[in-house]
Amino acid sequence: MARPASPMFPTSTPTAEELLSLGSLSYDDAAAFCGISRSEINKAVQRGELVPFHHRSKPLIPKRALILWQAAKYEAENPQRSPR
């Protein structure tokens, strides 16, 4: 039997240092990472789809959030057929 997954962070809200350790990107780097424009990143932040955090007054987006966001967009654009 598999053991239950342990939480990624010991507290419910990760610190900036914990988020940085996983890899975080500026808006420009996030756009390049996803292959889209910076304005698309800005729109996603405004819609609440991506939530940046600030480190030394610079807004950053965790890579994990970008990957999950891109995966959700892909799944929405490419719905799987239900098994018969």
C-alpha positions as CSV (number, residue, x, y, z in Angstrom):
1,M,0.0,0.0,0.0
2,A,1.4,3.4,-0.9
3,R,1.9,5.8,1.9
4,P,0.0,9.1,1.8
5,A,1.7,12.1,0.2
6,S,3.4,14.4,2.6
7,P,2.7,18.2,2.3
8,M,5.1,20.1,0.2
9,F,5.6,22.6,2.9
10,P,5.3,22.1,6.7
11,T,3.1,25.2,7.1
12,S,-0.1,25.9,5.1
13,T,1.4,29.1,3.5
14,P,4.9,28.7,2.0
15,T,7.4,31.4,2.6
16,A,9.0,33.4,-0.2
17,E,12.2,31.4,0.4
18,E,10.4,28.1,0.0
19,L,8.8,29.3,-3.2
20,L,12.1,30.5,-4.6
21,S,13.7,27.1,-3.8
22,L,11.2,25.4,-6.2
23,G,11.9,27.9,-8.9
24,S,10.1,31.1,-9.6
25,L,10.1,33.4,-12.6
26,S,9.6,37.1,-13.4
27,Y,6.7,37.9,-15.7
28,D,9.0,38.2,-18.7
29,D,10.7,34.8,-17.9
30,A,7.3,33.2,-17.2
31,A,6.1,34.3,-20.6
32,A,9.2,32.9,-22.3
33,F,8.9,29.7,-20.2
34,C,5.3,29.2,-21.4
35,G,5.9,30.5,-25.0
36,I,3.4,33.3,-24.7
37,S,3.5,37.1,-24.4
38,R,4.0,39.0,-21.2
39,S,0.5,40.5,-21.7
40,E,-1.0,37.0,-21.5
41,I,0.8,36.5,-18.1
42,N,-0.6,39.9,-16.9
43,K,-4.1,38.9,-18.0
44,A,-3.9,35.6,-16.2
45,V,-2.7,37.4,-13.0
46,Q,-5.6,39.9,-13.4
47,R,-8.1,37.0,-13.8
48,G,-6.7,35.3,-10.7
49,E,-5.4,32.3,-12.6
50,L,-1.8,33.0,-11.6
51,V,-0.9,34.4,-8.2
52,P,2.4,36.1,-7.9
53,F,4.4,36.7,-4.7
54,H,6.8,39.4,-4.0
55,H,10.5,38.9,-3.2
56,R,12.4,42.0,-2.5
57,S,9.5,44.0,-4.1
58,K,9.8,42.0,-7.4
59,P,6.7,40.0,-8.4
60,L,7.5,36.4,-9.2
61,I,5.4,33.4,-10.3
62,P,6.3,29.9,-9.1
63,K,7.2,27.5,-11.9
64,R,4.8,24.9,-10.4
65,A,1.9,27.3,-10.8
66,L,2.8,28.0,-14.4
67,I,3.0,24.3,-15.2
68,L,-0.4,23.6,-13.5
69,W,-1.9,26.6,-15.3
70,Q,-0.6,25.5,-18.7
71,A,-1.9,21.9,-18.0
72,A,-5.3,23.2,-17.1
73,K,-5.5,25.3,-20.2
74,Y,-4.4,22.4,-22.4
75,E,-7.0,20.1,-20.8
76,A,-9.7,22.7,-21.4
77,E,-8.7,23.2,-25.0
78,N,-8.4,19.4,-25.7
79,P,-11.1,17.6,-23.8
80,Q,-10.6,13.8,-23.6
81,R,-13.3,11.5,-24.8
82,S,-15.0,9.6,-22.0
83,P,-14.4,5.9,-22.2
84,R,-17.3,3.8,-23.5
